[in-house]
Amino acid sequence: MGIGFVGVALAFGLTVMTMAFAIGHISGCHLNPAITVGLAVAKRFPWNNVLAYIAVQVLGAIVASGVLYAIANGKPGFVPGRFAANGFGGHSLGRYSLESAILAEGVIAIGLALTLIHLIGIPVTNLSVNPARSSGCSG
């Protein structure tokens, strides 16, 4: 039995909100490339650091997906494939089109707004709204 997409949405949204309060005032809360690029566009973060931050964020997502895979692999009957991967069409829980996927994934938000976006977007693309997580969990 899983927690479903409502549980996943709450987990992502509440985690981001908690991290924003915990480290936002210290580091700007660079949890994903969208935040880093947004801060650079707003001139609150130097552009010359953007690529390094994004590289580390993607690397962190890959390592984290490896940890999740190791955990999931410990469950009897676990079958690899579509493991939190984003997608559209046949890879979408609701079989949404590419156009719908682009629209849903194009939304950037934080905290409880992110929870709402996940509630709406998980059936569309297994929404991550986080390019680093999307890269780390592909496959």
N, C-alpha and C positions, 0 to 999 in steps of 0.2 A: 504494500500500500504506500503510495506517495503522498506528498503534501499538495500536489496539484499546482496549477499556475497561479492561483490566489496566494498560496503559501510562498511560492518563489517570488512573486511580485512584492509581497510584504517583506520577505527577507532582503531583497535587493534595495528596496526603497528605505527601509528602516536602517539598514547598514550604512547606506550613503548618508542619510541624515545624521546618524550617530558620528560617522567619521568627519562630516563637515563641522559639527560642533566640537569634536575632540581635537582635530588637527588643522582645521581651516584657518584659524588665526595664526598658526605657526608656519605652515608651509603653503597655504593656498589650496590645500586638499587636492593635489594632482592625482586623482584616482583613475583617470583615463585620458586618452589623447584629446577628447572633446573639451575637457576642462582646460588642459594645457594650452591648446590652440585658442580657446576662448579668452583665456587670461592674456595671451600674447596679443591677440587682436585688440583687446581693451587696453593694451600698453601697461599691463600690470605684471608682465613677465617678459624677460628678454628673449627675442626670437632666436638668438644664437644658442640657447639651451633647449629649444623645443625638440629637435631631433633626438638628442640624448635622452630626454625624458620619455618620449614616445617609445624609443627602443627598449628602455628599461620596463615600461608599462607592458609592452607586448611580451617581453621575456618573462615578466612576473605572471602574466596570464597563461603562458605556456606551462610554466612550472606548476601553477595552481591547477590547471586542467589535468596535469599528470597526477597530482595528489588526489583529485576527485576521481580520476580513472582508477587509481589504486584502491581507493575506498570502495567504489562501486563494484570493482572486480572481485571483492571479497564476499559479495552476495551470491548465494547459489542461484543459478539461472541467468545471471547477468550476461547480456549479449552486447558486444561492442557495436557501435554504429549509431549515428544520429544522437550522439551523446552531447546534449545541450547545444547542438550546432544550429546556427541560424539558417534560414532558407525561405524559399517561396515555392509556389506550385506544389509539387509532390513532397517537398521538404517542409511544408508549412502545416501546422496542426489543422488549420482551417482551409487549406488549399488556396490561399490568397495569391493574387498575381504579383508579378515583379513591380508593377506600378504601385500597388498597395503596400508592398514591402518597403520600397524606397520612401514613400510618404511616412509610414510608421517609424522607420529607423531614422528618419531625418529630424525627428523631434528630440531636443535636448532639454533635460530638466533635472531637478535635484530634489532630494527628500521625498516627501509624500506625493509630490507631483510625479516623481519617478515611479512610485508605487502604482499610481493610476495608469501611467503609460504602460507599465508591465501588465497590468490587468487587461488592458485593451490589446496590447501588442503581442503577448506570448502566443495566443492562438493564431496570429497572423504569421510570425516568423521565428518564434522562440526568442523574441526581441531581447537584445542586450543593451542597446543604446550606448555601447562601449566598444569602440573599435579594437581595443586591446583584448577584451574578453572574447569578442567574436573571432579574432585571430587565434587565440589560445584554445578555443573549444571547437574548432572546425573539425569535421570528419565524422 
